[in-house]
Amino acid sequence: MNVYTTDKIRNVVLLGHGGAGKTSLAEAMAYMAGLTSRMGRVEDKNTISDYQKEEQNRGISVGTTVIPLEWQGYKINVLDTPGYFDFVGEVEEAMNAAGAAIIVVSGKAGIEVGTEKAWDLCEKYKLPRMFYVDDMDIDNVSYRQVVEDLTAKYGKKIAPFHLPIRENEKFVGYVNVIAETGNRWKGKEVEEIPVPDYNKENLKICRDTLLEAVAETSEEFMERFFNGDTFSEAEIRAAIRTNVMDCSVFPITMGSNTLCQGVYTLMDDVIKYFPSPENRKVAGVDLKTNEIFEANYDFSKAKSAIIWKTIVDPYIGKFSLIKVNSGVLKTDDTIYNLDKDVDMKIGKLYVLQGNKPIEVPELHAGDIGAIAKLTAARTGDSLSTKQHTIRYGKPEISKPYTYKRYEPVNKADIDKISQSLQKMMHEDLTLKNVNDAENRQMLLYGMGDQHLEVVTSKLLNEYKVEIKLTEPKVAFRETIRKTSDVEYKYKKQSGGHGQYGHVKMRFEPSGDLDTPYVFDQEVVGGAVPKNYFPAVEKGIQESVQKGPMAGYPVVGVKAVLYDGSYHPVDSSEMAFKTAAIGAFKDGFMKANPVLLEPIANLKVLVPDQFTGDVMGDLNKRRGRVLGMNPAGDGKTCVEADIPMTGLYGYCTDLRSMTGGRGDFSYEFARYEQAPSDVQEKEIAARAASGDDEEA
């Protein structure tokens, strides 16, 4: 592949709802650019971007793929992203690398929740964008309806660049709104035809909208517009480019991916209207001078880059995908990884076409490429030189809140599973592996049930280890509400020295639920010698780890040793420790023991029309709604306290209730006494599985 300078590069991310046609559009673009001789199909499992076995088996994208295309002297780095919400981390990584977005809309399905989320992401990252309406070869698809729906949702900034021409219920061409010409496809070529009568009224409406947008780019244009002057095609195109780049106009175009129609004009529009990296800004901090480093994709500045994505594939190895923020990176350059404090020599530079690495001699500012086997490198790391040490901000990636317990199917695989998950977490920042030692369980956190299913499947198919996902245990606590006074004597005689420990103890609430226990002694007259006090405390210390009621950790207990007795020969530390353990079990159960459940503070962001459903569902989960705050853009933030047991499966249910439009986050707040029915159920469950737990 040729080397391209900054002004000849376009970094474009494909966004949209799952199944809208992003991968097939990427395939059509690759075919048009001559990258492939025949178009692959998702159904045939032979597309460039869906190269992972998991993607091919499921028929969906689960990772972001880069496809660099050469088009009329330019390079378009196409970033094909997943449309399913469980893989939003992949989309967010791509947004950090992109300079513009194509939001793919299925003409069949129209605006879907994925379309809205794509728009919101573009707003957040301030990306210029255009809409591409797919499936135009299907007879009953209404392009006009999609345009009207988008205009109703996002205002008059929506500007159709093309209108469809149909003959005998077939999609045969398009009207170019800017040039006011009709065009019919002849194979890959286009012939000009008169604009059909049925398009003329629509053409006038669309063109007037465009001209209004053009007029608003300068006072001179505004004056000419009001005076009834006409604009030349070159003036319109130049003004539209300005509008698109400053996000005041969002073009709509259309086509058919399967017939590869409309893709040529789309790629032309990407070159004409989307910004090159030199029209975008990026800045870091030069740690040598402690000043802002305005990189701005300037090839003449000190070289710097950021790792925006990591690929760890058992078959193709590890690649760090980089975006060059300034300067020119070359083969055999030495670069400094600030985050890991290591110098690294770039052996070879690559661009990845799907999973196919292609060697290149250099990458200019603004370009996207890959480096193989970078030592200790991780997503978000800043790369620069030691002379100019530049730090860039880390990418914002969504936090995972859905979790499940996992166990190895084969216990011998424990270490291998841990290593495999470590590799997968380098690649996927929304995946977390947590050791919940307190409840003796391993937890896997992800963005949703489907995400965790894919991880399980990848472990089996790519890393050859199998895990089983189950409902996690919730971290309950045990405490007491009253005071008890108990006596416990441990006496054992078995030939030779015996064992003797005798304690009288009082147990009461300490009032501090953050500490397991407080130990005190009020022994007088040496009834229990001082050298046995630590042994008694050790017995209490061991006892609070697994409470006598349901086996959960104990909190908020004060244990007071006030009397007892000892034997000058048979008493030992072991005997007093055992006596203390027995006293604790007895005293705890006599002091009105209760189960405490963890309570989370939950925030649910939903469109206003779903607040009633969400609140009704929270009530079923024993949630207490604390308030509702308007969040703007027709959304409300519902805040509630909810038991952690009520959060299991919440991600799936919330998406189902809100059509995928709801988001939630939570954090642990405190412990509260569990209702009696929950307590009884938990004690019964622990009793039933007691043998397993001990085993």
C-alpha positions as CSV (number, residue, x, y, z in Angstrom):
1,M,0.0,0.0,0.0
2,N,1.2,3.5,-0.8
3,V,2.2,6.1,1.8
4,Y,-0.3,8.9,2.1
5,T,0.2,12.4,3.5
6,T,-2.1,13.9,6.1
7,D,-4.2,15.9,3.6
8,K,-5.0,12.7,1.6
9,I,-6.3,10.7,4.6
10,R,-9.9,10.2,5.7
11,N,-10.7,8.3,8.9
12,V,-14.3,7.2,8.8
13,V,-16.2,5.1,11.4
14,L,-19.3,3.2,10.3
15,L,-22.0,3.4,13.0
16,G,-25.6,2.2,13.3
17,H,-28.0,-0.4,14.7
18,G,-27.1,-4.0,14.7
19,G,-28.0,-5.5,11.3
20,A,-28.3,-2.1,9.6
21,G,-25.7,-3.1,7.0
22,K,-22.4,-1.6,8.2
23,T,-20.3,-4.7,7.4
24,S,-21.9,-5.2,4.0
25,L,-21.3,-1.5,3.2
26,A,-17.6,-1.9,4.2
27,E,-17.5,-4.9,1.9
28,A,-19.1,-3.0,-1.0
29,M,-16.6,-0.1,-0.4
30,A,-13.7,-2.6,-0.5
31,Y,-15.0,-4.1,-3.7
32,M,-15.4,-0.6,-5.3
33,A,-11.8,0.3,-4.3
34,G,-10.5,-2.9,-6.0
35,L,-9.4,-4.5,-2.7
36,T,-11.5,-7.6,-3.5
37,S,-12.5,-9.1,-6.8
38,R,-15.9,-10.3,-5.5
39,M,-18.0,-9.1,-2.6
40,G,-18.2,-11.2,0.5
41,R,-21.4,-11.7,2.4
42,V,-22.1,-11.9,6.1
43,E,-24.2,-15.0,5.5
44,D,-21.4,-16.7,3.7
45,K,-18.9,-15.8,6.5
46,N,-16.4,-14.4,4.1
47,T,-16.4,-10.6,4.7
48,I,-13.1,-8.8,5.3
49,S,-14.2,-7.2,8.6
50,D,-16.0,-10.2,10.3
51,Y,-12.9,-12.4,10.3
52,Q,-13.3,-13.7,13.9
53,K,-14.8,-17.2,14.2
54,E,-17.2,-15.8,16.8
55,E,-18.4,-13.1,14.3
56,Q,-18.8,-15.6,11.5
57,N,-20.8,-18.1,13.7
58,R,-23.1,-15.5,15.1
59,G,-23.5,-13.4,11.9
60,I,-22.7,-10.1,13.8
61,S,-19.7,-7.9,14.4
62,V,-18.2,-8.2,17.9
63,G,-15.0,-6.1,17.3
64,T,-14.0,-3.0,15.4
65,T,-12.1,-3.8,12.2
66,V,-10.0,-1.4,10.1
67,I,-10.1,-1.6,6.3
68,P,-7.8,1.0,4.6
69,L,-9.0,1.7,1.1
70,E,-7.2,3.5,-1.7
71,W,-9.6,5.7,-3.6
72,Q,-8.8,8.2,-6.4
73,G,-5.4,9.2,-4.8
74,Y,-6.8,9.2,-1.3
75,K,-6.7,6.8,1.6
76,I,-10.0,6.1,3.5
77,N,-9.5,4.2,6.8
78,V,-12.9,2.6,7.2
79,L,-13.6,1.5,10.8
80,D,-16.4,-1.1,10.9
81,T,-17.9,-1.2,14.4
82,P,-20.4,-3.6,16.1
83,G,-24.0,-2.4,16.3
84,Y,-25.0,-4.4,19.4
85,F,-24.8,-2.5,22.6
86,D,-22.9,-5.2,24.5
87,F,-19.8,-4.3,22.4
88,V,-20.0,-0.5,22.9
89,G,-16.4,-0.5,24.1
90,E,-15.3,-1.4,20.6
91,V,-17.3,1.5,19.2
92,E,-15.9,4.0,21.8
93,E,-12.4,3.0,20.9
94,A,-13.1,3.6,17.2
95,M,-14.7,7.0,17.9
96,N,-11.3,8.1,19.4
97,A,-9.6,7.2,16.2
98,A,-12.2,8.5,13.7
99,G,-12.4,11.9,12.1
100,A,-16.0,11.5,10.8
101,A,-18.8,9.0,10.8
102,I,-21.2,7.4,8.4
103,I,-24.4,6.4,10.2
104,V,-25.9,3.4,8.3
105,V,-29.7,3.3,8.4
106,S,-31.6,0.3,7.1
107,G,-34.3,1.6,4.7
108,K,-36.4,-1.4,5.7
109,A,-36.3,-0.8,9.5
110,G,-35.9,3.1,9.4
111,I,-34.6,4.9,12.5
112,E,-33.8,2.4,15.3
113,V,-32.3,2.8,18.8
114,G,-28.9,2.1,17.4
115,T,-29.3,5.1,15.0
116,E,-30.1,7.4,18.0
117,K,-27.1,6.0,20.0
118,A,-24.8,6.6,17.0
119,W,-26.0,10.2,16.7
120,D,-25.4,10.7,20.5
121,L,-21.9,9.3,20.2
122,C,-21.1,11.7,17.3
123,E,-22.4,14.6,19.4
124,K,-20.2,13.5,22.3
125,Y,-17.1,13.2,20.2
126,K,-18.1,16.2,17.9
127,L,-17.7,14.2,14.8
128,P,-19.0,15.4,11.4
129,R,-21.4,12.8,10.0
130,M,-23.6,11.7,7.1
131,F,-26.4,9.2,6.9
132,Y,-26.4,6.4,4.4
133,V,-29.7,4.6,3.8
134,D,-29.2,1.0,2.8
135,D,-31.6,-1.6,1.2
136,M,-32.8,0.8,-1.5
137,D,-33.1,-2.2,-3.9
138,I,-36.1,-3.5,-1.8
139,D,-39.3,-2.3,-3.5
140,N,-41.3,-1.1,-0.5
141,V,-38.5,0.9,1.1
142,S,-39.4,4.6,1.5
143,Y,-36.3,6.8,1.4
144,R,-38.6,9.8,1.8
145,Q,-40.0,8.4,5.0
146,V,-36.5,8.0,6.4
147,V,-35.5,11.6,5.5
148,E,-38.7,12.9,7.1
149,D,-38.1,10.9,10.3
150,L,-34.5,12.1,10.5
151,T,-35.6,15.7,9.9
152,A,-38.3,15.5,12.5
153,K,-35.8,14.1,15.0
154,Y,-32.7,16.2,14.2
155,G,-34.1,19.3,12.5
156,K,-33.4,21.1,9.2
157,K,-29.7,20.3,9.3
158,I,-30.5,17.0,7.6
159,A,-29.8,17.5,3.9
160,P,-30.5,14.9,1.2
161,F,-27.7,14.8,-1.4
162,H,-29.5,12.2,-3.6
163,L,-33.0,11.1,-4.4
164,P,-33.8,7.6,-5.7
165,I,-35.0,6.9,-9.3
166,R,-37.2,3.8,-9.6
167,E,-38.4,2.1,-12.8
168,N,-40.8,-0.8,-12.9
169,E,-40.4,-1.1,-9.1
170,K,-36.7,-1.4,-9.4
171,F,-34.0,0.9,-8.0
172,V,-32.2,2.0,-11.2
173,G,-30.5,5.4,-10.4
174,Y,-30.5,8.6,-8.4
175,V,-31.0,12.4,-8.7
176,N,-28.0,14.5,-7.7
177,V,-29.5,17.4,-5.7
178,I,-26.4,19.6,-6.0
179,A,-25.9,19.1,-9.7
180,E,-29.7,18.8,-10.4
181,T,-29.0,15.8,-12.7
182,G,-30.6,12.4,-13.1
183,N,-28.2,9.4,-13.2
184,R,-28.8,5.8,-14.2
185,W,-26.5,2.8,-13.4
186,K,-25.0,0.8,-16.2
187,G,-22.9,-1.8,-14.4
188,K,-20.3,0.1,-12.5
189,E,-20.7,3.1,-14.8
190,V,-23.4,5.9,-14.6
191,E,-25.2,7.6,-17.5
192,E,-26.9,11.0,-17.2
193,I,-30.6,11.1,-17.8
194,P,-33.3,13.7,-17.3
195,V,-34.7,14.2,-13.8
196,P,-38.0,12.2,-13.7
197,D,-41.2,14.3,-13.2
198,Y,-42.1,12.6,-9.9
199,N,-38.7,13.8,-8.5
200,K,-38.9,17.4,-9.5
201,E,-41.0,18.7,-6.6
202,N,-38.8,16.8,-4.0
203,L,-35.7,18.0,-5.7
204,K,-36.8,21.6,-5.3
205,I,-37.5,21.2,-1.6
206,C,-34.1,19.4,-1.0
207,R,-32.2,22.0,-3.0
208,D,-33.8,24.9,-1.2
209,T,-32.8,23.3,2.1
210,L,-29.2,23.0,0.8
211,L,-29.1,26.6,-0.5
212,E,-30.3,27.9,2.9
213,A,-27.4,26.0,4.6
214,V,-25.0,27.4,2.0
215,A,-26.3,31.0,2.6
216,E,-25.6,30.7,6.3
217,T,-21.9,30.1,5.8
218,S,-21.2,33.8,5.1
219,E,-22.8,37.2,5.1
220,E,-22.0,37.7,1.4
221,F,-23.8,34.4,0.6
222,M,-26.7,35.3,2.8
223,E,-27.1,38.6,0.9
224,R,-26.9,36.9,-2.5
225,F,-29.4,34.3,-1.4
226,F,-32.0,37.0,-0.4
227,N,-31.4,38.8,-3.6
228,G,-32.3,35.7,-5.5
229,D,-28.8,35.1,-7.0
230,T,-27.8,31.6,-7.9
231,F,-24.7,29.8,-6.6
232,S,-22.3,27.9,-8.8
233,E,-21.9,24.2,-8.1
234,A,-18.3,24.8,-6.9
235,E,-19.6,27.4,-4.4
236,I,-22.3,25.1,-3.2
237,R,-19.8,22.2,-2.7
238,A,-17.2,24.4,-0.9
239,A,-19.9,25.8,1.4
240,I,-21.4,22.4,2.1
241,R,-17.9,21.0,3.0
242,T,-17.5,23.8,5.5
243,N,-21.0,23.1,6.9
244,V,-20.4,19.3,7.2
245,M,-17.1,19.9,8.9
246,D,-18.5,22.2,11.5
247,C,-21.5,19.9,12.1
248,S,-24.1,22.4,10.9
249,V,-25.3,20.1,7.9
250,F,-25.6,16.4,7.9
251,P,-26.0,14.9,4.4
252,I,-28.1,11.9,3.5
253,T,-27.3,9.6,0.7
254,M,-28.5,6.2,-0.2
255,G,-27.8,3.0,-2.1
256,S,-27.8,-0.8,-2.1
257,N,-24.9,-2.7,-0.6
258,T,-25.8,-6.0,-2.2
259,L,-25.9,-4.4,-5.7
260,C,-23.0,-2.1,-4.9
261,Q,-25.1,0.9,-6.0
262,G,-24.7,4.3,-4.5
263,V,-21.4,3.3,-2.9
264,Y,-19.2,5.0,-5.6
265,T,-20.9,8.4,-4.9
266,L,-20.7,7.7,-1.1
267,M,-16.9,7.3,-1.3
268,D,-16.7,10.4,-3.5
269,D,-18.6,12.3,-0.9
270,V,-16.3,11.0,1.9
271,I,-13.4,12.6,0.0
272,K,-15.2,15.8,-0.9
273,Y,-16.9,16.7,2.4
274,F,-15.3,14.9,5.3
275,P,-12.3,16.5,7.0
276,S,-8.8,15.2,6.6
277,P,-6.9,14.9,10.0
278,E,-5.3,18.3,9.4
279,N,-8.8,19.8,9.8
280,R,-9.2,18.2,13.3
281,K,-7.5,19.1,16.6
282,V,-5.7,16.9,19.1
283,A,-3.6,18.0,22.1
284,G,-1.5,16.4,24.8
285,V,0.9,17.6,27.5
286,D,4.7,17.9,26.9
287,L,6.0,16.6,30.2
288,K,9.5,18.1,29.5
289,T,8.1,21.7,29.4
290,N,4.8,21.0,31.2
291,E,3.0,22.9,28.4
292,I,0.1,22.0,26.2
293,F,1.4,20.2,23.0
294,E,-0.9,21.1,20.1
295,A,-0.2,18.1,17.9
296,N,-3.2,18.7,15.6
297,Y,-1.9,16.0,13.2
298,D,0.9,18.2,12.0
299,F,3.6,16.1,10.2
300,S,6.3,18.7,10.9
301,K,6.1,18.4,14.7
302,A,7.8,15.9,17.0
303,K,6.5,12.4,16.4
304,S,3.8,11.1,18.8
305,A,0.9,8.6,18.7
306,I,-1.7,6.9,20.8
307,I,-2.6,3.2,21.0
308,W,-6.4,3.3,20.4
309,K,-7.0,-0.4,20.3
310,T,-5.2,-3.7,21.0
311,I,-5.8,-7.0,19.1
312,V,-4.7,-10.2,20.9
313,D,-5.5,-13.0,18.6
314,P,-4.3,-16.6,19.1
315,Y,-3.9,-16.9,15.4
316,I,-2.4,-13.6,14.2
317,G,-0.7,-12.5,17.4
318,K,-0.7,-9.2,19.3
319,F,-1.1,-5.9,17.4
320,S,-1.2,-2.4,18.9
321,L,-3.4,-0.2,16.6
322,I,-2.1,3.3,16.7
323,K,-3.1,6.7,15.4
324,V,-0.2,9.1,14.6
325,N,-1.0,12.4,16.3
326,S,2.0,14.3,15.0
327,G,5.2,13.7,13.0
328,V,5.9,10.8,10.8
329,L,6.5,7.3,12.2
330,K,9.0,5.1,10.3
331,T,10.2,1.6,10.3
332,D,13.1,1.1,12.8
333,D,12.2,4.3,14.8
334,T,12.7,4.1,18.5
335,I,9.6,5.3,20.4
336,Y,9.1,5.8,24.1
337,N,6.0,4.4,25.9
338,L,5.4,7.0,28.6
339,D,2.8,4.9,30.5
340,K,5.1,1.9,30.8
341,D,8.4,3.9,30.9
342,V,10.1,1.8,28.2
343,D,11.9,2.5,25.0
344,M,10.8,0.3,22.1
345,K,12.1,-0.1,18.6
346,I,9.5,-0.4,15.9
347,G,10.5,-3.4,13.9
348,K,7.9,-3.1,11.2
349,L,4.9,-0.8,10.6
350,Y,1.7,-2.3,9.3
351,V,-1.8,-1.3,8.1
352,L,-4.3,-4.0,8.9
353,Q,-6.9,-4.9,6.3
354,G,-9.2,-6.9,8.5
355,N,-6.8,-9.5,10.0
356,K,-4.3,-9.2,7.1
357,P,-1.2,-7.1,8.1
358,I,0.4,-5.2,5.2
359,E,3.8,-3.7,5.7
360,V,4.3,0.0,5.1
361,P,7.5,2.1,5.4
362,E,6.0,5.0,7.2
363,L,2.8,6.5,8.6
364,H,2.1,10.2,8.4
365,A,0.3,12.3,11.1
366,G,-3.4,11.4,11.1
367,D,-2.9,7.9,9.7
368,I,-4.0,4.7,11.4
369,G,-1.6,1.7,11.5
370,A,-0.4,-1.2,13.6
371,I,2.8,-2.3,15.4
372,A,3.3,-6.0,16.3
373,K,4.4,-7.2,19.7
374,L,5.0,-3.9,21.4
375,T,6.4,-4.8,24.9
376,A,3.9,-4.3,27.7
377,A,1.8,-1.9,25.5
378,R,-1.9,-1.4,26.4
379,T,-4.8,0.5,24.9
380,G,-4.6,4.2,25.8
381,D,-0.8,4.3,26.1
382,S,0.9,7.5,24.7
383,L,3.9,7.0,22.4
384,S,6.4,9.7,21.7
385,T,10.2,10.3,21.9
386,K,12.3,10.8,25.0
387,Q,13.2,14.3,23.8
388,H,9.5,15.3,23.6
389,T,7.6,13.2,26.1
390,I,3.9,13.7,25.2
391,R,1.0,12.4,27.3
392,Y,-2.4,12.2,25.7
393,G,-5.7,11.6,27.6
394,K,-7.0,8.1,28.0
395,P,-10.0,7.1,26.0
396,E,-13.4,7.1,27.8
397,I,-14.7,3.6,27.8
398,S,-18.1,2.5,29.3
399,K,-17.9,0.7,32.7
400,P,-19.3,-2.8,32.9
401,Y,-22.1,-3.5,35.4
402,T,-23.4,-6.9,34.4
403,Y,-21.6,-9.8,36.1
404,K,-21.8,-13.5,36.6
405,R,-20.0,-16.1,38.6
406,Y,-17.8,-18.4,36.6
407,E,-16.2,-21.8,37.4
408,P,-13.9,-24.0,35.3
409,V,-15.5,-27.1,33.9
410,N,-12.1,-28.7,34.4
411,K,-10.4,-27.6,37.6
412,A,-6.9,-28.2,36.0
413,D,-7.6,-25.3,33.7
414,I,-7.8,-22.6,36.4
415,D,-4.4,-21.1,35.6
416,K,-5.0,-21.3,31.8
417,I,-8.4,-19.6,32.2
418,S,-6.8,-16.8,34.2
419,Q,-4.1,-16.2,31.5
420,S,-6.6,-16.4,28.7
421,L,-8.8,-13.8,30.4
422,Q,-5.8,-11.6,31.0
423,K,-5.1,-11.6,27.2
424,M,-8.8,-10.9,26.4
425,M,-8.9,-8.0,28.9
426,H,-5.9,-6.4,27.1
427,E,-8.1,-6.4,24.0
428,D,-11.4,-5.6,25.6
429,L,-11.5,-2.8,28.1
430,T,-15.1,-3.5,29.1
431,L,-14.2,-7.0,30.4
432,K,-13.2,-7.4,34.0
433,N,-12.1,-10.5,35.9
434,V,-12.6,-10.1,39.7
435,N,-11.7,-12.5,42.5
436,D,-14.4,-12.2,45.1
437,A,-12.4,-13.9,47.9
438,E,-15.0,-13.1,50.5
439,N,-17.7,-15.3,48.8
440,R,-15.1,-17.7,47.4
441,Q,-16.2,-17.0,43.8
442,M,-14.7,-15.6,40.6
443,L,-16.7,-13.0,38.8
444,L,-16.8,-11.9,35.2
445,Y,-18.0,-8.4,34.4
446,G,-19.2,-7.3,31.0
447,M,-21.6,-5.0,29.2
448,G,-24.4,-7.5,29.0
449,D,-25.4,-11.2,28.9
450,Q,-24.5,-11.5,25.2
451,H,-21.0,-10.0,25.9
452,L,-20.3,-12.6,28.6
453,E,-21.6,-15.4,26.3
454,V,-19.2,-14.3,23.6
455,V,-16.3,-14.3,26.1
456,T,-17.3,-17.9,27.2
457,S,-17.5,-19.0,23.6
458,K,-14.1,-17.4,22.7
459,L,-12.4,-19.1,25.7
460,L,-13.7,-22.5,24.4
461,N,-13.0,-22.0,20.7
462,E,-9.8,-20.0,20.7
463,Y,-8.1,-20.7,24.0
464,K,-9.5,-24.3,24.4
465,V,-10.7,-23.8,28.0
466,E,-14.3,-24.1,29.2
467,I,-16.1,-22.2,31.9
468,K,-19.6,-22.3,33.3
469,L,-21.5,-19.1,34.1
470,T,-24.0,-19.0,37.0
471,E,-25.8,-16.5,39.2
472,P,-23.3,-14.9,41.6
473,K,-23.6,-15.1,45.3
474,V,-24.4,-11.7,46.9
475,A,-22.1,-10.4,49.6
476,F,-24.5,-10.6,52.6
477,R,-23.2,-9.8,56.1
478,E,-24.2,-11.2,59.6
479,T,-24.5,-9.1,62.8
480,I,-26.4,-9.1,66.1
481,R,-29.1,-6.8,67.5
482,K,-29.0,-7.8,71.2
483,T,-26.6,-8.7,74.0
484,S,-25.8,-12.3,75.0
485,D,-23.8,-13.8,77.9
486,V,-22.4,-17.2,77.4
487,E,-20.0,-19.7,79.0
488,Y,-18.0,-22.3,77.1
489,K,-15.7,-24.9,78.4
490,Y,-13.4,-26.9,76.1
491,K,-12.1,-30.0,77.9
492,K,-10.5,-33.0,76.4
493,Q,-8.6,-35.9,77.9
494,S,-6.9,-38.5,75.7
495,G,-3.9,-39.8,77.6
496,G,-0.9,-37.6,78.6
497,H,-1.6,-33.9,78.5
498,G,-5.3,-33.0,78.1
499,Q,-6.9,-29.8,76.7
500,Y,-8.6,-27.3,78.9
501,G,-10.0,-23.8,78.1
502,H,-12.9,-22.1,79.9
503,V,-14.3,-18.7,78.9
504,K,-17.2,-16.6,80.0
505,M,-18.0,-14.0,77.3
506,R,-20.5,-11.2,76.5
507,F,-21.4,-10.4,72.9
508,E,-23.1,-7.1,72.0
509,P,-23.5,-4.8,68.9
510,S,-20.4,-2.6,68.4
511,G,-22.3,0.0,66.4
512,D,-19.6,-0.1,63.7
513,L,-20.6,-2.1,60.6
514,D,-17.3,-1.3,58.8
515,T,-15.3,-3.5,61.2
516,P,-15.9,-7.2,61.8
517,Y,-15.4,-7.2,65.6
518,V,-14.0,-5.4,68.6
519,F,-12.4,-7.5,71.3
520,D,-12.1,-6.4,74.9
521,Q,-11.4,-8.2,78.3
522,E,-12.5,-7.4,81.8
523,V,-10.9,-10.4,83.5
524,V,-10.1,-9.8,87.2
525,G,-8.0,-11.9,89.6
526,G,-6.2,-13.8,86.9
527,A,-9.1,-16.2,86.2
528,V,-7.8,-16.4,82.7
529,P,-4.0,-15.6,82.4
530,K,-3.0,-12.7,80.2
531,N,-1.0,-14.9,77.9
532,Y,-4.2,-16.6,76.7
533,F,-6.0,-13.3,75.7
534,P,-4.5,-13.3,72.2
535,A,-5.6,-16.9,71.7
536,V,-9.2,-15.9,72.6
537,E,-9.1,-13.0,70.2
538,K,-7.7,-15.3,67.5
539,G,-10.7,-17.5,68.0
540,I,-13.0,-14.6,67.5
541,Q,-11.0,-13.4,64.5
542,E,-11.5,-16.8,62.9
543,S,-15.2,-17.0,63.8
544,V,-16.2,-13.7,62.2
545,Q,-14.9,-14.8,58.7
546,K,-17.8,-17.2,58.4
547,G,-20.8,-16.5,60.6
548,P,-22.8,-19.2,62.3
549,M,-26.2,-18.2,60.8
550,A,-25.6,-18.5,57.1
551,G,-21.8,-18.6,56.6
552,Y,-21.4,-14.9,55.7
553,P,-18.8,-12.6,57.1
554,V,-19.7,-11.1,60.5
555,V,-19.6,-7.3,61.2
556,G,-20.4,-5.0,64.1
557,V,-19.9,-7.4,67.0
558,K,-18.2,-6.5,70.3
559,A,-16.8,-9.5,72.2
560,V,-15.9,-9.1,75.9
561,L,-14.0,-11.8,77.8
562,Y,-14.8,-11.2,81.5
563,D,-14.2,-14.5,83.3
564,G,-13.2,-18.2,82.9
565,S,-10.8,-20.6,84.3
566,Y,-7.6,-22.5,83.4
567,H,-5.7,-25.7,84.2
568,P,-2.0,-25.3,85.1
569,V,-1.0,-28.3,83.0
570,D,-3.8,-28.9,80.4
571,S,-4.5,-25.3,79.3
572,S,-3.0,-24.1,76.1
573,E,-3.5,-21.4,73.5
574,M,-5.1,-23.9,71.2
575,A,-7.6,-24.8,73.9
576,F,-8.6,-21.2,74.7
577,K,-8.9,-20.4,70.9
578,T,-11.2,-23.4,70.5
579,A,-13.2,-22.3,73.6
580,A,-13.6,-18.8,72.1
581,I,-14.9,-20.2,68.8
582,G,-17.5,-22.3,70.7
583,A,-18.5,-19.3,72.8
584,F,-18.8,-17.1,69.7
585,K,-21.1,-19.6,67.9
586,D,-23.3,-19.9,71.0
587,G,-23.3,-16.2,71.9
588,F,-23.9,-15.0,68.4
589,M,-27.0,-17.1,67.9
590,K,-28.4,-16.0,71.3
591,A,-28.0,-12.3,70.5
592,N,-30.8,-11.9,67.9
593,P,-28.7,-12.5,64.8
594,V,-29.8,-10.8,61.5
595,L,-28.7,-10.9,57.9
596,L,-27.6,-7.6,56.3
597,E,-27.9,-7.1,52.6
598,P,-25.8,-4.8,50.4
599,I,-27.8,-1.8,49.0
600,A,-26.7,0.0,45.8
601,N,-27.4,3.5,44.7
602,L,-28.8,3.0,41.2
603,K,-29.2,5.7,38.5
604,V,-31.3,4.9,35.4
605,L,-31.3,7.2,32.4
606,V,-34.3,6.7,30.2
607,P,-36.5,8.6,27.7
608,D,-39.4,10.2,29.6
609,Q,-42.1,7.9,28.2
610,F,-40.5,4.9,30.0
611,T,-40.2,6.3,33.5
612,G,-43.4,4.7,34.7
613,D,-42.3,1.2,33.5
614,V,-38.9,1.6,35.1
615,M,-40.3,2.7,38.4
616,G,-42.9,-0.1,38.4
617,D,-40.1,-2.6,37.7
618,L,-37.9,-1.1,40.5
619,N,-40.7,-1.6,43.0
620,K,-40.8,-5.3,42.1
621,R,-37.1,-5.5,42.8
622,R,-37.6,-3.9,46.2
623,G,-36.1,-0.7,45.0
624,R,-36.9,2.6,46.7
625,V,-37.1,5.5,44.2
626,L,-35.4,8.6,45.7
627,G,-36.1,11.0,42.9
628,M,-36.5,11.8,39.2
629,N,-34.3,14.5,37.6
630,P,-34.8,15.8,34.0
631,A,-31.6,15.0,32.1
632,G,-32.4,17.0,29.0
633,D,-33.0,15.8,25.4
634,G,-36.3,14.2,26.6
635,K,-34.7,12.0,29.1
636,T,-35.1,11.5,32.9
637,C,-32.6,10.2,35.4
638,V,-34.4,7.9,38.0
639,E,-32.4,7.5,41.2
640,A,-33.2,4.7,43.6
641,D,-31.7,2.5,46.4
642,I,-32.0,-1.1,45.5
643,P,-30.7,-4.4,47.1
644,M,-27.9,-5.9,45.1
645,T,-30.0,-9.1,44.7
646,G,-32.4,-7.0,42.7
647,L,-29.8,-6.0,40.1
648,Y,-29.2,-9.5,38.7
649,G,-30.5,-9.6,35.1
650,Y,-31.3,-5.8,35.2
651,C,-29.4,-5.0,32.1
652,T,-31.5,-7.3,29.9
653,D,-34.8,-6.3,31.5
654,L,-34.1,-2.6,31.2
655,R,-33.2,-2.9,27.5
656,S,-36.4,-5.0,26.9
657,M,-38.5,-2.4,28.7
658,T,-37.0,0.7,26.9
659,G,-36.3,-0.8,23.5
660,G,-32.5,-0.5,24.3
661,R,-32.8,3.2,25.1
662,G,-32.2,2.9,28.8
663,D,-28.8,3.1,30.5
664,F,-27.9,2.5,34.1
665,S,-25.0,2.7,36.6
666,Y,-24.8,1.8,40.3
667,E,-22.4,1.9,43.2
668,F,-22.4,0.2,46.6
669,A,-24.0,2.5,49.2
670,R,-24.4,0.6,52.5
671,Y,-25.7,-2.5,54.3
672,E,-29.3,-2.7,55.6
673,Q,-31.1,-5.4,57.5
674,A,-32.6,-7.9,55.1
675,P,-36.4,-8.6,55.3
676,S,-37.3,-11.8,57.2
677,D,-38.4,-13.7,54.0
678,V,-35.1,-12.9,52.3
679,Q,-33.2,-13.9,55.4
680,E,-35.0,-17.2,55.8
681,K,-34.5,-18.0,52.1
682,E,-30.8,-17.3,52.3
683,I,-30.3,-19.4,55.4
684,A,-32.2,-22.3,53.8
685,A,-30.1,-22.0,50.7
686,R,-26.9,-22.0,52.7
687,A,-28.1,-25.0,54.7
688,A,-28.9,-26.9,51.5
689,S,-25.5,-26.2,50.0
690,G,-23.6,-26.5,53.2
691,D,-21.9,-29.7,52.3
692,D,-20.8,-28.3,49.0
693,E,-19.5,-25.2,50.6
694,E,-17.4,-27.2,53.1
695,A,-16.1,-29.5,50.4
